[in-house]
Amino acid sequence: MNIREAILEEHSKANATRIARYACSSPKRFKELMDCYLDPEYRIAQRAAWSVSWAARTKPNLVQPYIGVLVAALQRKDAHPAVIRNAVRVLEELDIPETYHADVLNACFGFIENIQTPAAIKAFSLTTLFNLSKVYPDILHELKLIIEERWDDETPAFRARGKKILKAIA
């Protein structure tokens, strides 16, 4: 399978999971998927992002060498929201190396404070921040404050994640 061609065939859950399964069969194939994730053509990167997310859940060890790539994606202003959304989705489930903590903290706090950030990115950012609070308990106060301040203006996804986090903090 040529992953790039498969990505362009159709945009569906079935295709994304098929590509993810194929990519998980070897590090070389996973690299091919990550190359598509980094592609400057937004449609390729957008569709690859979904497969990266599926693959990372299936074989988290394959994504470990690419954590820096995922963290860098959080900073991209030219990226399709799917690229950022799936990067945060993957990061919320991994043990992030300390080298990247500051960048992830800054990006995730930036996402949850920005009213323009899509709901799913905010929800995954909340969980990522809560996970990092186990290493940096000082951020819990700021996280709690932001959740409470933004509560009335946020989406159900934000409030659902926020509610779980507030309950865990209490």
Secondary structure, 3 states (H helix, E strand, C coil): CCHHHHHHHCCCHHHHHHHHHHHCCCHHHHHHHHHHHCCCCHHHHHHHHHHHHHHHHHCHHHHHHHHHHHHHHHHCCCCCHHHHHHHHHHHCCCCCCHHHHHHHHHHHHHHHHCCCCCHHHHHHHHHHHHHHCCCCCCHHHHHHHHHHHHHHHCCHHHHHHHHHHHHHHC
